[in-house]
């Protein structure tokens, strides 16, 4: 399990670890911060779906998302 809550750098962390995500398929908990990076919510969701993750998304009042992501084995 990996938790990512980096005040706007979540997408860039996922990109940096994309090879490991594809190989090891860890479950993820991600809290986005779109006020620091406009469009990050959409980029994160698109990326995770593209590499085969299932998503449960909870929207917060301030436009941030809490994302639970997992892969079926």
DRENTORKE-246879 format. One record per atom (N, C-alpha, C, O, CB): x, y, z; atom name. Coordinates in Angstrom, 2 decimals. Glycine has a CB too. Layout:
(tiba (X; Y; Z); 'CA')
...
END
This chain:
(tiba (0.85; -1.16; 0.00); 'N')
(tiba (0.00; 0.00; 0.00); 'CA')
(tiba (0.90; 1.23; 0.00); 'C')
(tiba (1.89; 1.30; 0.73); 'O')
(tiba (-0.97; 0.00; 1.22); 'CB')
(tiba (0.54; 2.19; -0.83); 'N')
(tiba (1.26; 3.47; -0.89); 'CA')
(tiba (0.25; 4.59; -0.70); 'C')
(tiba (-0.81; 4.60; -1.33); 'O')
(tiba (2.04; 3.62; -2.25); 'CB')
(tiba (0.58; 5.53; 0.18); 'N')
(tiba (-0.24; 6.71; 0.38); 'CA')
(tiba (0.51; 7.91; -0.19); 'C')
(tiba (1.69; 8.12; 0.11); 'O')
(tiba (-0.58; 6.92; 1.89); 'CB')
(tiba (-0.18; 8.70; -1.01); 'N')
(tiba (0.43; 9.89; -1.61); 'CA')
(tiba (-0.42; 11.10; -1.24); 'C')
(tiba (-1.61; 11.16; -1.58); 'O')
(tiba (0.55; 9.74; -3.17); 'CB')
(tiba (0.18; 12.05; -0.57); 'N')
(tiba (-0.47; 13.31; -0.19); 'CA')
(tiba (0.63; 14.36; -0.14); 'C')
(tiba (1.22; 14.62; 0.91); 'O')
(tiba (-1.24; 13.19; 1.21); 'CB')
(tiba (0.90; 14.95; -1.29); 'N')
(tiba (2.09; 15.80; -1.43); 'CA')
(tiba (1.78; 17.23; -1.85); 'C')
(tiba (2.60; 17.90; -2.48); 'O')
(tiba (3.04; 15.19; -2.42); 'CB')
(tiba (0.59; 17.69; -1.51); 'N')
(tiba (0.22; 19.10; -1.71); 'CA')
(tiba (0.41; 19.58; -3.15); 'C')
(tiba (0.91; 20.68; -3.38); 'O')
(tiba (1.03; 19.98; -0.79); 'CB')
(tiba (0.02; 18.74; -4.12); 'N')
(tiba (0.03; 19.16; -5.51); 'CA')
(tiba (0.99; 18.43; -6.41); 'C')
(tiba (0.94; 18.60; -7.63); 'O')
(tiba (0.34; 20.57; -5.58); 'CB')
(tiba (1.87; 17.61; -5.87); 'N')
(tiba (2.85; 16.89; -6.68); 'CA')
(tiba (2.45; 15.43; -6.93); 'C')
(tiba (3.26; 14.64; -7.40); 'O')
(tiba (4.22; 16.93; -6.01); 'CB')
(tiba (1.22; 15.08; -6.63); 'N')
(tiba (0.78; 13.68; -6.71); 'CA')
(tiba (0.97; 13.09; -8.11); 'C')
(tiba (1.47; 11.98; -8.26); 'O')
(tiba (-0.69; 13.57; -6.30); 'CB')
(tiba (0.56; 13.84; -9.13); 'N')
(tiba (0.67; 13.35; -10.50); 'CA')
(tiba (2.12; 13.07; -10.86); 'C')
(tiba (2.43; 12.04; -11.46); 'O')
(tiba (0.07; 14.36; -11.49); 'CB')
(tiba (3.01; 13.97; -10.50); 'N')
(tiba (4.42; 13.84; -10.85); 'CA')
(tiba (5.07; 12.66; -10.12); 'C')
(tiba (5.97; 12.02; -10.65); 'O')
(tiba (5.16; 15.13; -10.54); 'CB')
(tiba (4.61; 12.38; -8.92); 'N')
(tiba (5.10; 11.21; -8.18); 'CA')
(tiba (4.65; 9.93; -8.87); 'C')
(tiba (5.42; 8.98; -9.00); 'O')
(tiba (4.60; 11.24; -6.71); 'CB')
(tiba (3.40; 9.90; -9.32); 'N')
(tiba (2.91; 8.72; -10.04); 'CA')
(tiba (3.69; 8.51; -11.33); 'C')
(tiba (4.06; 7.38; -11.66); 'O')
(tiba (1.40; 8.87; -10.35); 'CB')
(tiba (3.95; 9.58; -12.07); 'N')
(tiba (4.72; 9.47; -13.31); 'CA')
(tiba (6.13; 8.94; -13.01); 'C')
(tiba (6.63; 8.08; -13.73); 'O')
(tiba (4.81; 10.85; -14.03); 'CB')
(tiba (6.75; 9.45; -11.96); 'N')
(tiba (8.09; 9.00; -11.59); 'CA')
(tiba (8.14; 7.54; -11.18); 'C')
(tiba (9.17; 6.89; -11.34); 'O')
(tiba (8.61; 9.85; -10.47); 'CB')
(tiba (7.03; 7.03; -10.67); 'N')
(tiba (7.00; 5.64; -10.22); 'CA')
(tiba (6.22; 4.71; -11.12); 'C')
(tiba (5.86; 3.61; -10.71); 'O')
(tiba (6.44; 5.58; -8.86); 'CB')
(tiba (5.94; 5.15; -12.34); 'N')
(tiba (5.05; 4.39; -13.22); 'CA')
(tiba (5.55; 2.96; -13.46); 'C')
(tiba (4.74; 2.04; -13.50); 'O')
(tiba (4.90; 5.10; -14.55); 'CB')
(tiba (6.84; 2.77; -13.62); 'N')
(tiba (7.38; 1.43; -13.87); 'CA')
(tiba (7.12; 0.52; -12.66); 'C')
(tiba (6.73; -0.64; -12.83); 'O')
(tiba (8.90; 1.51; -14.16); 'CB')
(tiba (7.33; 1.05; -11.46); 'N')
(tiba (7.08; 0.26; -10.25); 'CA')
(tiba (5.60; -0.04; -10.08); 'C')
(tiba (5.23; -1.13; -9.65); 'O')
(tiba (7.60; 0.99; -9.01); 'CB')
(tiba (4.74; 0.92; -10.41); 'N')
(tiba (3.29; 0.69; -10.31); 'CA')
(tiba (2.87; -0.44; -11.24); 'C')
(tiba (2.04; -1.28; -10.87); 'O')
(tiba (2.51; 1.97; -10.65); 'CB')
(tiba (3.42; -0.47; -12.44); 'N')
(tiba (3.07; -1.51; -13.40); 'CA')
(tiba (3.58; -2.88; -12.97); 'C')
(tiba (2.91; -3.89; -13.18); 'O')
(tiba (3.64; -1.17; -14.77); 'CB')
(tiba (4.76; -2.92; -12.36); 'N')
(tiba (5.36; -4.20; -11.98); 'CA')
(tiba (4.76; -4.74; -10.68); 'C')
(tiba (4.33; -5.90; -10.62); 'O')
(tiba (6.87; -4.05; -11.82); 'CB')
(tiba (4.72; -3.90; -9.64); 'N')
(tiba (4.34; -4.37; -8.30); 'CA')
(tiba (2.86; -4.21; -7.98); 'C')
(tiba (2.36; -4.87; -7.06); 'O')
(tiba (5.13; -3.64; -7.28); 'CB')
(tiba (2.15; -3.37; -8.71); 'N')
(tiba (0.70; -3.20; -8.58); 'CA')
(tiba (0.24; -2.92; -7.14); 'C')
(tiba (-0.69; -3.56; -6.65); 'O')
(tiba (-0.01; -4.44; -9.09); 'CB')
(tiba (0.87; -1.96; -6.46); 'N')
(tiba (0.46; -1.68; -5.08); 'CA')
(tiba (-0.91; -1.01; -5.03); 'C')
(tiba (-1.30; -0.30; -5.96); 'O')
(tiba (1.49; -0.81; -4.38); 'CB')
(tiba (-1.62; -1.23; -3.95); 'N')
(tiba (-2.83; -0.45; -3.70); 'CA')
(tiba (-2.38; 0.97; -3.38); 'C')
(tiba (-1.31; 1.18; -2.80); 'O')
(tiba (-3.69; -1.06; -2.53); 'CB')
(tiba (-3.21; 1.94; -3.76); 'N')
(tiba (-2.85; 3.35; -3.58); 'CA')
(tiba (-3.96; 4.10; -2.85); 'C')
(tiba (-5.14; 3.84; -3.05); 'O')
(tiba (-2.57; 4.00; -4.92); 'CB')
(tiba (-3.55; 5.02; -2.01); 'N')
(tiba (-4.46; 6.01; -1.43); 'CA')
(tiba (-3.85; 7.36; -1.80); 'C')
(tiba (-2.72; 7.67; -1.43); 'O')
(tiba (-4.63; 5.83; 0.15); 'CB')
(tiba (-4.62; 8.17; -2.51); 'N')
(tiba (-4.09; 9.44; -3.01); 'CA')
(tiba (-5.06; 10.55; -2.62); 'C')
(tiba (-6.27; 10.44; -2.82); 'O')
(tiba (-3.88; 9.41; -4.55); 'CB')
(tiba (-4.52; 11.62; -2.06); 'N')
(tiba (-5.30; 12.83; -1.82); 'CA')
(tiba (-4.75; 13.90; -2.74); 'C')
(tiba (-3.58; 14.28; -2.65); 'O')
(tiba (-5.23; 13.27; -0.31); 'CB')
(tiba (-5.61; 14.41; -3.63); 'N')
(tiba (-5.16; 15.41; -4.59); 'CA')
(tiba (-5.34; 16.82; -4.03); 'C')
(tiba (-6.14; 17.05; -3.12); 'O')
(tiba (-5.92; 15.27; -5.92); 'CB')
(tiba (-4.59; 17.73; -4.61); 'N')
(tiba (-4.66; 19.15; -4.23); 'CA')
(tiba (-4.68; 19.99; -5.50); 'C')
(tiba (-3.64; 20.53; -5.90); 'O')
(tiba (-3.45; 19.57; -3.29); 'CB')
(tiba (-5.85; 20.11; -6.15); 'N')
(tiba (-5.91; 20.76; -7.46); 'CA')
(tiba (-5.63; 22.27; -7.43); 'C')
(tiba (-5.36; 22.86; -8.47); 'O')
(tiba (-7.25; 20.53; -8.07); 'CB')
(tiba (-5.70; 22.88; -6.28); 'N')
(tiba (-5.42; 24.32; -6.24); 'CA')
(tiba (-3.94; 24.59; -6.45); 'C')
(tiba (-3.57; 25.72; -6.79); 'O')
(tiba (-5.88; 24.91; -4.91); 'CB')
(tiba (-3.08; 23.60; -6.26); 'N')
(tiba (-1.64; 23.75; -6.52); 'CA')
(tiba (-1.28; 23.31; -7.93); 'C')
(tiba (-0.22; 23.68; -8.43); 'O')
(tiba (-0.84; 22.95; -5.51); 'CB')
(tiba (-2.13; 22.53; -8.58); 'N')
(tiba (-1.85; 22.01; -9.92); 'CA')
(tiba (-3.18; 21.83; -10.64); 'C')
(tiba (-3.83; 20.79; -10.52); 'O')
(tiba (-1.05; 20.66; -9.85); 'CB')
(tiba (-3.56; 22.83; -11.39); 'N')
(tiba (-4.84; 22.77; -12.11); 'CA')
(tiba (-4.85; 21.59; -13.09); 'C')
(tiba (-3.89; 21.39; -13.83); 'O')
(tiba (-5.10; 24.10; -12.88); 'CB')
(tiba (-5.91; 20.83; -13.08); 'N')
(tiba (-6.04; 19.70; -13.98); 'CA')
(tiba (-5.45; 18.40; -13.46); 'C')
(tiba (-5.51; 17.37; -14.14); 'O')
(tiba (-5.41; 20.02; -15.27); 'CB')
(tiba (-4.88; 18.44; -12.25); 'N')
(tiba (-4.24; 17.22; -11.74); 'CA')
(tiba (-5.26; 16.10; -11.51); 'C')
(tiba (-4.94; 14.93; -11.73); 'O')
(tiba (-3.51; 17.52; -10.44); 'CB')
(tiba (-6.46; 16.44; -11.07); 'N')
(tiba (-7.46; 15.39; -10.81); 'CA')
(tiba (-7.69; 14.54; -12.05); 'C')
(tiba (-7.65; 13.32; -11.99); 'O')
(tiba (-8.78; 16.00; -10.33); 'CB')
(tiba (-7.92; 15.20; -13.17); 'N')
(tiba (-8.20; 14.49; -14.41); 'CA')
(tiba (-6.99; 13.70; -14.88); 'C')
(tiba (-7.13; 12.56; -15.32); 'O')
(tiba (-8.64; 15.46; -15.49); 'CB')
(tiba (-5.80; 14.28; -14.78); 'N')
(tiba (-4.58; 13.58; -15.22); 'CA')
(tiba (-4.32; 12.34; -14.37); 'C')
(tiba (-3.92; 11.30; -14.89); 'O')
(tiba (-3.37; 14.52; -15.16); 'CB')
(tiba (-4.53; 12.44; -13.07); 'N')
(tiba (-4.31; 11.30; -12.17); 'CA')
(tiba (-5.28; 10.17; -12.48); 'C')
(tiba (-4.88; 9.02; -12.61); 'O')
(tiba (-4.44; 11.74; -10.69); 'CB')
(tiba (-6.55; 10.50; -12.59); 'N')
(tiba (-7.58; 9.49; -12.86); 'CA')
(tiba (-7.32; 8.82; -14.20); 'C')
(tiba (-7.39; 7.60; -14.32); 'O')
(tiba (-9.00; 10.12; -12.84); 'CB')
(tiba (-7.00; 9.61; -15.22); 'N')
(tiba (-6.72; 9.06; -16.55); 'CA')
(tiba (-5.52; 8.14; -16.52); 'C')
(tiba (-5.56; 7.05; -17.08); 'O')
(tiba (-6.49; 10.19; -17.56); 'CB')
(tiba (-4.44; 8.56; -15.88); 'N')
(tiba (-3.23; 7.75; -15.80); 'CA')
(tiba (-3.49; 6.42; -15.11); 'C')
(tiba (-3.10; 5.36; -15.61); 'O')
(tiba (-2.13; 8.51; -15.06); 'CB')
(tiba (-4.14; 6.47; -13.95); 'N')
(tiba (-4.38; 5.23; -13.20); 'CA')
(tiba (-5.28; 4.27; -13.97); 'C')
(tiba (-5.03; 3.06; -13.97); 'O')
(tiba (-5.02; 5.55; -11.85); 'CB')
(tiba (-6.29; 4.78; -14.62); 'N')
(tiba (-7.16; 3.90; -15.42); 'CA')
(tiba (-6.41; 3.32; -16.61); 'C')
(tiba (-6.61; 2.16; -16.97); 'O')
(tiba (-8.40; 4.66; -15.92); 'CB')
(tiba (-5.54; 4.12; -17.21); 'N')
(tiba (-4.77; 3.66; -18.37); 'CA')
(tiba (-3.86; 2.49; -18.02); 'C')
(tiba (-3.65; 1.61; -18.85); 'O')
(tiba (-3.95; 4.80; -18.93); 'CB')
(tiba (-3.33; 2.47; -16.80); 'N')
(tiba (-2.44; 1.36; -16.43); 'CA')
(tiba (-3.18; 0.26; -15.66); 'C')
(tiba (-2.56; -0.60; -15.05); 'O')
(tiba (-1.28; 1.88; -15.58); 'CB')
(tiba (-4.52; 0.29; -15.71); 'N')
(tiba (-5.30; -0.84; -15.25); 'CA')
(tiba (-5.80; -0.82; -13.82); 'C')
(tiba (-6.21; -1.85; -13.29); 'O')
(tiba (-4.54; -2.02; -15.42); 'CB')
(tiba (-5.77; 0.35; -13.18); 'N')
(tiba (-6.25; 0.43; -11.80); 'CA')
(tiba (-7.76; 0.62; -11.76); 'C')
(tiba (-8.34; 1.31; -12.60); 'O')
(tiba (-5.56; 1.57; -11.07); 'CB')
(tiba (-8.40; 0.00; -10.77); 'N')
(tiba (-9.78; 0.27; -10.41); 'CA')
(tiba (-9.76; 1.44; -9.44); 'C')
(tiba (-8.84; 1.56; -8.63); 'O')
(tiba (-10.49; -1.01; -9.79); 'CB')
(tiba (-10.77; 2.29; -9.51); 'N')
(tiba (-10.77; 3.49; -8.68); 'CA')
(tiba (-12.07; 3.66; -7.91); 'C')
(tiba (-13.15; 3.40; -8.43); 'O')
(tiba (-10.52; 4.72; -9.52); 'CB')
(tiba (-11.95; 4.10; -6.70); 'N')
(tiba (-13.08; 4.58; -5.89); 'CA')
(tiba (-12.71; 6.02; -5.54); 'C')
(tiba (-11.70; 6.26; -4.88); 'O')
(tiba (-13.34; 3.68; -4.58); 'CB')
(tiba (-13.53; 6.96; -5.99); 'N')
(tiba (-13.20; 8.37; -5.85); 'CA')
(tiba (-14.22; 9.06; -4.95); 'C')
(tiba (-15.43; 8.93; -5.13); 'O')
(tiba (-13.16; 9.05; -7.23); 'CB')
(tiba (-13.70; 9.79; -3.99); 'N')
(tiba (-14.53; 10.59; -3.09); 'CA')
(tiba (-14.17; 12.05; -3.30); 'C')
(tiba (-13.02; 12.45; -3.14); 'O')
(tiba (-14.32; 10.17; -1.59); 'CB')
(tiba (-15.16; 12.85; -3.67); 'N')
(tiba (-14.94; 14.27; -3.91); 'CA')
(tiba (-15.13; 15.05; -2.62); 'C')
(tiba (-16.09; 14.83; -1.88); 'O')
(tiba (-15.88; 14.80; -5.02); 'CB')
(tiba (-14.21; 15.96; -2.38); 'N')
(tiba (-14.29; 16.84; -1.21); 'CA')
(tiba (-14.89; 18.18; -1.63); 'C')
(tiba (-14.92; 18.50; -2.82); 'O')
(tiba (-12.89; 17.04; -0.56); 'CB')
(tiba (-15.36; 18.96; -0.68); 'N')
(tiba (-15.98; 20.26; -0.96); 'CA')
(tiba (-15.02; 21.24; -1.61); 'C')
(tiba (-15.45; 22.12; -2.35); 'O')
(tiba (-16.54; 20.85; 0.31); 'CB')
(tiba (-13.73; 21.11; -1.34); 'N')
(tiba (-12.74; 22.06; -1.85); 'CA')
(tiba (-12.13; 21.65; -3.19); 'C')
(tiba (-11.07; 22.16; -3.55); 'O')
(tiba (-11.63; 22.24; -0.83); 'CB')
(tiba (-12.75; 20.76; -3.93); 'N')
(tiba (-12.30; 20.27; -5.24); 'CA')
(tiba (-11.21; 19.20; -5.16); 'C')
(tiba (-10.81; 18.67; -6.20); 'O')
(tiba (-11.81; 21.42; -6.07); 'CB')
(tiba (-10.73; 18.89; -3.98); 'N')
(tiba (-9.74; 17.82; -3.88); 'CA')
(tiba (-10.46; 16.47; -3.97); 'C')
(tiba (-11.67; 16.38; -3.77); 'O')
(tiba (-8.92; 17.93; -2.55); 'CB')
(tiba (-9.68; 15.44; -4.26); 'N')
(tiba (-10.23; 14.09; -4.34); 'CA')
(tiba (-9.47; 13.18; -3.39); 'C')
(tiba (-8.27; 13.37; -3.15); 'O')
(tiba (-10.15; 13.54; -5.78); 'CB')
(tiba (-10.16; 12.22; -2.85); 'N')
(tiba (-9.53; 11.09; -2.16); 'CA')
(tiba (-9.76; 9.90; -3.08); 'C')
(tiba (-10.89; 9.52; -3.36); 'O')
(tiba (-10.12; 10.84; -0.70); 'CB')
(tiba (-8.66; 9.31; -3.53); 'N')
(tiba (-8.73; 8.23; -4.51); 'CA')
(tiba (-8.17; 6.96; -3.88); 'C')
(tiba (-7.06; 6.95; -3.34); 'O')
(tiba (-7.95; 8.59; -5.81); 'CB')
(tiba (-8.95; 5.89; -3.95); 'N')
(tiba (-8.49; 4.56; -3.56); 'CA')
(tiba (-8.34; 3.78; -4.87); 'C')
(tiba (-9.29; 3.65; -5.64); 'O')
(tiba (-9.49; 3.85; -2.54); 'CB')
(tiba (-7.14; 3.26; -5.10); 'N')
(tiba (-6.88; 2.57; -6.36); 'CA')
(tiba (-6.30; 1.19; -6.08); 'C')
(tiba (-5.46; 1.01; -5.20); 'O')
(tiba (-5.91; 3.40; -7.24); 'CB')
(tiba (-6.76; 0.20; -6.86); 'N')
(tiba (-6.28; -1.17; -6.71); 'CA')
(tiba (-6.37; -1.88; -8.04); 'C')
(tiba (-7.11; -1.48; -8.94); 'O')
(tiba (-7.09; -1.92; -5.63); 'CB')
(tiba (-5.60; -2.93; -8.15); 'N')
(tiba (-5.64; -3.79; -9.33); 'CA')
(tiba (-6.13; -5.16; -8.93); 'C')
(tiba (-5.77; -5.68; -7.87); 'O')
(tiba (-4.24; -3.88; -10.00); 'CB')
(tiba (-6.94; -5.75; -9.77); 'N')
(tiba (-7.35; -7.14; -9.56); 'CA')
(tiba (-6.21; -8.03; -10.01); 'C')
(tiba (-5.58; -7.78; -11.03); 'O')
(tiba (-8.67; -7.47; -10.34); 'CB')
(tiba (-5.95; -9.08; -9.25); 'N')
(tiba (-4.84; -9.97; -9.59); 'CA')
(tiba (-5.28; -11.14; -10.37); 'C')
(tiba (-4.46; -11.99; -10.74); 'O')
(tiba (-4.15; -10.44; -8.37); 'CB')
END
